[in-house]
Amino acid sequence: MSTPGNAAPIAPPAATAAPDAASLGAQPDAAHGSTAPRMRGHAWGPLRREWVKLLFQRRTYLIWGGAAVIPFLISLAIRLSHDQGGGGGGGPAFLDKVLGNGMYVPLAALAVLIPFMLPLAAAMVGGYMIAGEAELGTLRIILLRPVRRGAMLLAKWAAAMLYLAFGAAILLVSGLLFGWLFFGLHPMVTLSGSTISIAHGFGLTLLVYLFGLAAISTMVSLALLCSVVTDSSLTALIVTVVIYIAINIVIAFSYFAWLRPWVFPYYYSEFLNFFRDPVYWRPIVKGIESFAAWSVGLTVAAYIMFRRKDVLS
């Protein structure tokens, strides 16, 4: 229809295209702010963030470096002691067998560390997880985001266990390396006197290290609980270590022998039963059950307290 003056017809305004669902859904996937409802790999986001935090701490590399050096020191000390006419016997389990076979070096290193040093490392990592954030003033900032406290706590526990697992892997590889360099790798003799192949011995050693990780998970959970209670990572570390030492002192007395099967430190040395022929599974299974019960119970207690905690820093 023409207009007066032969003016050009006025075109109707173009309809605004409605945004499609794909364009609406693309923005949250690309966004990285706290308001984005979803990100790719969002389920692993908290764990990834906690892992990156651990990698930027100097203590991480000190502990991992110590895990690599300890098998070297054990191998060197035993070699020098033998060269000077001293014996290699005595001390923690498997230490007297190192001189003839380097396959025992990872086991001797674990036997040296598991009574105190590994629990101390677990207490350091677990105690820092919540209290360390409170010390830096970042805990309140993190909780301002729409995050669930339970998911955050679980991510911190998982990151601590991953950290310790990586350290255990370094200890295992370093033990095999220096054991091979100093003494060579040979078929192993079990505590029952039978001989097993190198591959079989390595499989049992791997099971021993997995058992050690399960044992240390109790200390991580205990330290996490102490970290929730206090706002000081040093206080959380000290309280965790004091509780661990107190339990060991109490169960050392025969009067409290009835208490031993109910506390987790009592089962820390049960990894020796992997090297019996046949494997003595009963104390091993009891130890794993105790570790699982204590770790889950302490973590749940930490979650309940953290959920009700008023975060002021």
URWODA-V365050 format. One record per residue. N is the residue number from 0. RES is the residue in one small letter. PHI is phi as a letter, one per 30 degrees, with the letter a starting at -180 (* if undefined). OMEGA is omega as a letter, one per 40 degrees, with the letter a starting at -180 (* if undefined). D_LAST is the distance of its C-alpha to the last C-alpha in whole Angstrom. Layout:
# URWODA-V365050
N;RES;PHI;OMEGA;D_LAST  N;RES;PHI;OMEGA;D_LAST
This chain:
# URWODA-V365050
0;m;*;a;72  1;s;d;i;73  2;t;c;i;72  3;p;e;a;74  4;g;i;a;75  5;n;h;i;75  6;a;d;i;71  7;a;d;i;69  8;p;d;a;67  9;i;d;a;64  10;a;d;i;61  11;p;d;a;59  12;p;d;a;55  13;a;d;i;54  14;a;d;i;52  15;t;d;a;48  16;a;d;i;48  17;a;d;i;45  18;p;d;i;42  19;d;d;a;43  20;a;d;a;40  21;a;d;a;40  22;s;d;i;39  23;l;d;a;36  24;g;d;a;35  25;a;d;a;35  26;q;d;i;32  27;p;d;i;30  28;d;d;a;31  29;a;d;a;31  30;a;d;i;27  31;h;b;i;24  32;g;d;a;22  33;s;d;a;19  34;t;d;i;22  35;a;d;a;25  36;p;d;a;26  37;r;a;i;27  38;m;b;i;28  39;r;d;a;30  40;g;i;a;29  41;h;d;a;26  42;a;d;a;26  43;w;c;a;26  44;g;e;i;23  45;p;e;i;20  46;l;d;i;22  47;r;d;i;23  48;r;d;i;20  49;e;d;i;19  50;w;d;i;22  51;v;d;i;22  52;k;e;i;18  53;l;d;a;20  54;l;d;a;23  55;f;c;i;22  56;q;c;a;21  57;r;d;a;23  58;r;d;i;23  59;t;e;a;25  60;y;d;i;28  61;l;d;i;28  62;i;d;i;28  63;w;d;i;30  64;g;d;i;33  65;g;d;i;33  66;a;d;i;34  67;a;d;a;37  68;v;d;a;38  69;i;e;i;38  70;p;e;i;41  71;f;d;i;43  72;l;d;i;43  73;i;d;a;44  74;s;d;a;47  75;l;d;a;48  76;a;d;a;48  77;i;d;i;50  78;r;d;i;52  79;l;d;i;53  80;s;d;i;53  81;h;d;a;56  82;d;d;i;58  83;q;c;i;58  84;g;j;i;60  85;g;d;i;57  86;g;c;i;56  87;g;c;a;53  88;g;d;a;53  89;g;i;i;50  90;g;i;a;47  91;p;d;a;44  92;a;d;i;46  93;f;i;a;48  94;l;d;a;48  95;d;d;a;51  96;k;c;a;52  97;v;d;a;51  98;l;e;a;54  99;g;c;a;56  100;n;a;i;53  101;g;d;i;50  102;m;d;a;49  103;y;d;a;48  104;v;d;i;46  105;p;d;i;43  106;l;d;i;43  107;a;d;i;44  108;a;d;i;40  109;l;d;i;38  110;a;d;i;40  111;v;d;a;39  112;l;d;a;35  113;i;d;i;35  114;p;d;a;35  115;f;b;a;32  116;m;d;i;31  117;l;d;i;30  118;p;e;i;28  119;l;d;i;26  120;a;d;i;26  121;a;d;i;24  122;a;d;i;22  123;m;d;a;21  124;v;d;a;20  125;g;d;a;19  126;g;d;a;16  127;y;d;a;15  128;m;e;a;14  129;i;c;a;11  130;a;d;i;10  131;g;d;i;11  132;e;d;i;8  133;a;d;i;5  134;e;d;a;7  135;l;d;a;8  136;g;i;a;5  137;t;c;a;7  138;l;d;i;6  139;r;d;i;6  140;i;d;i;9  141;i;d;a;11  142;l;d;i;11  143;l;d;i;12  144;r;d;i;15  145;p;d;i;17  146;v;c;i;17  147;r;d;a;18  148;r;d;i;15  149;g;d;i;19  150;a;d;i;20  151;m;d;a;17  152;l;d;i;17  153;l;d;i;21  154;a;d;i;20  155;k;d;i;18  156;w;d;a;21  157;a;d;i;24  158;a;d;i;22  159;a;d;i;22  160;m;d;i;26  161;l;d;i;27  162;y;d;a;26  163;l;d;i;28  164;a;d;i;31  165;f;d;i;31  166;g;d;i;31  167;a;d;i;34  168;a;d;i;36  169;i;d;i;36  170;l;d;a;37  171;l;d;a;40  172;v;d;i;41  173;s;d;i;41  174;g;d;i;43  175;l;d;a;45  176;l;d;a;46  177;f;d;i;46  178;g;d;i;48  179;w;d;a;51  180;l;d;a;51  181;f;d;a;52  182;f;b;a;54  183;g;i;i;54  184;l;c;a;53  185;h;b;i;56  186;p;e;a;56  187;m;c;i;54  188;v;c;a;56  189;t;d;i;54  190;l;d;i;53  191;s;c;i;56  192;g;j;i;59  193;s;d;a;59  194;t;c;i;58  195;i;b;a;56  196;s;d;i;56  197;i;d;a;53  198;a;d;i;52  199;h;d;i;52  200;g;d;i;50  201;f;d;i;48  202;g;d;i;47  203;l;d;i;47  204;t;d;i;44  205;l;d;i;42  206;l;d;i;42  207;v;d;a;41  208;y;d;i;38  209;l;d;i;37  210;f;d;i;37  211;g;d;i;35  212;l;d;i;32  213;a;d;i;33  214;a;d;a;32  215;i;d;i;29  216;s;d;i;27  217;t;d;i;27  218;m;d;i;25  219;v;d;a;23  220;s;d;i;22  221;l;d;i;22  222;a;d;i;20  223;l;d;i;18  224;l;d;i;18  225;c;d;i;17  226;s;d;i;14  227;v;d;a;13  228;v;d;a;13  229;t;c;i;12  230;d;c;i;8  231;s;b;i;11  232;s;d;i;13  233;l;d;i;16  234;t;d;i;16  235;a;d;i;16  236;l;d;a;19  237;i;d;a;21  238;v;d;i;21  239;t;d;a;22  240;v;d;i;25  241;v;d;i;26  242;i;d;i;26  243;y;d;i;28  244;i;d;a;31  245;a;d;i;31  246;i;d;i;32  247;n;d;i;35  248;i;d;a;36  249;v;d;a;37  250;i;d;i;39  251;a;d;i;41  252;f;d;a;43  253;s;d;i;45  254;y;d;a;45  255;f;c;i;42  256;a;d;i;43  257;w;d;a;43  258;l;d;a;39  259;r;e;a;39  260;p;d;a;40  261;w;c;a;37  262;v;c;a;34  263;f;d;a;33  264;p;d;a;34  265;y;d;a;38  266;y;c;a;38  267;y;d;a;37  268;s;c;a;40  269;e;d;i;42  270;f;d;i;42  271;l;e;a;45  272;n;d;i;47  273;f;d;a;47  274;f;c;i;49  275;r;c;a;52  276;d;b;e;55  277;p;d;i;54  278;v;d;a;51  279;y;d;a;50  280;w;d;a;47  281;r;e;i;47  282;p;d;i;44  283;i;d;i;43  284;v;d;i;42  285;k;d;i;41  286;g;d;i;38  287;i;d;i;37  288;e;d;i;37  289;s;d;i;35  290;f;d;a;33  291;a;d;a;32  292;a;d;a;32  293;w;d;a;29  294;s;d;i;27  295;v;d;a;27  296;g;d;a;27  297;l;d;i;24  298;t;d;i;22  299;v;d;i;23  300;a;d;i;21  301;a;d;i;18  302;y;d;a;18  303;i;d;a;19  304;m;d;a;16  305;f;d;i;14  306;r;d;a;15  307;r;c;a;15  308;k;d;i;11  309;d;d;a;9  310;v;d;a;6  311;l;c;a;4  312;s;b;*;0
